[in-house]
Amino acid sequence: MTSIDYSERIPNNVNLSEDRRLQRALENWQPRFQSWWGEMGPAGFQENEVYLRTAIDVGQAGWADFGHVEMPDYRWGIFLGEQQPDRTIGFGDMKGQPVWQEVPGEFRTDLRRLIVVQGDTEPASVEQQRFLGKTAPSLYDLRNLFQVNVEEGRHLWAMVYLLHRYFGRDGRDEADAMLERHSGDADQPRILGAFNEETSDWLSFFMFTYFTDRDGKYQLGALKESAFDPLSRTCDFMLKEEAHHMFVGASGVGRVVERTAQLMNQHGTDDIAAHGGINLDTLQRYINFHYSVSLDLFGSERSTNAANYYAAGLKGRFGEEGYDDDHVLNDVEATYTSVVDGKIATEQMSARALVNLELRSEYSVDCAKGLKRWNRMLSEMGVDVELRLPDTGFNRQVGAFAGHHVSPDGQLISEAEWDANVANWLPTDAERKHVGSLMTPVYEPGKMASWIAPPSRGINTKPVEYDYVRL
């Protein structure tokens, strides 16, 4: 089934009406979600019509429709990708066996945990971005923020459906808990640290959607390989929507880079703060922060849990079939870098134990592509500066380098050296205050804030000056 039934109270393509008990349970959860959206979703603008896309199909083409809608009326629903006939497990100890349509008892706890952790990130990012609409640099950007928000809400629905459908009372309790935890809450914070960070300005939002949503791409891609077929199909469709979130980040940062270069050339100086812009060294420090925080989301490089998930077929590698190995990894080794006796050292160990590292390495390669584009733009505009990703050991709170200090160029340094240089590597309070001072809203169609360039084109063939949010 590919088409989505919008005649139902909860739009879906899973024949929800055929399971009355499940339908009632989800319809009981629905007002709780709507209440959470009203309390913790975008502040303001709830009565304004926004030019949003809504999924109408899960096929490869023509899967979305565009139109103005008030956000509380957005049709959140449950959409699974198309089922592949005769699909088999692609990795681990049960490679080649048929995939599961129900949850095996022995993997129930682990699967539930994977779904809960992924599901918890979705409402968390909405909460982090709650007040950004009040300082949007343009109506185009305001609309993109709200598109990201409503789709994160739909991704929450995707995980809640799995919890309700396949995990009984435990699943229902977990679904309720995802609306009880809140980003940054001292008593009930979100599960992962990066989702308790404040997103107080639009530069942080663009960095978040570039780096942290890209982590989401790789986590969803790894879960898409799962032997639990409903989870695989859920993540398959979520990846379609996630692509837009990363586009918002990549294009947003790129537009900031472009505007910064324009102001540098116009005023003949590297320091454009006084001219309403964001300096390149500030951009570099924001990159350093958001990249390093996002790396922590992959967990420890050396992980028994990840090895067990891989062996069981619960969570694979991004694009698993593209790896040139046996996809079992029993007799395969990989290189692991850590701190040994005060020095950075490498060692060989089972590739199964380093699945998190493999996933993170692919992520880093992907992140670097954006910096290559931004640097090409700087070069073409005559600016002789290169933005760089810091070393993967830099500013880490999780994994092999947690508790150690590593410079952006990968040197192990003392705490004193770190303290003396950290203001050169991570955003300072003064920088964040300056960026915050630029965050004045621009709501006139087609107009942009002083610190960001206009996009190269509008949305869904509409012009940049289109009335994307009707105020």
Secondary structure, DSSP 8 states (H G I E B T S, - for coil): --B-B-SSSS-BSS-GGG-HHHHHHHHHHHHHHHHHHHHHS-SS-TTSEEEEEEE-B-SSSS-EEEEEEEGGG----B------TT-B--SSTTTTSB-BSS--GGGHHHHHHHHHHHHHHHHHHHHHTTTGGGG-S-HHHHHHHHHHHHHHHHHHHHHHHHHHHHSHHHHHHHHHHTTT--TT-SSS--SSGGGGS---SHHHHHHIIIIIHHHHHHHHHHHHT-SBHHHHHHHHHHHHHHHHHHHHHHHHHHHHHHHHHHHHHHHT-S--GGGT---HHHHHHHHHHHHHHHHGGG--SS-HHHHHHHHHTSS--TTGGGSSS-SS-SS-EEEEEEEETTEEEEEEEEGGGGHHHHHHHHHHHHHHHHHHHHHHHHHHTT---------TTTT-SSSTTTTSEE-TTS-EE-HHHHHHHHHHHS--HHHHHHHHHT-----STT---TTS---SS-STT--TTS-SEE-
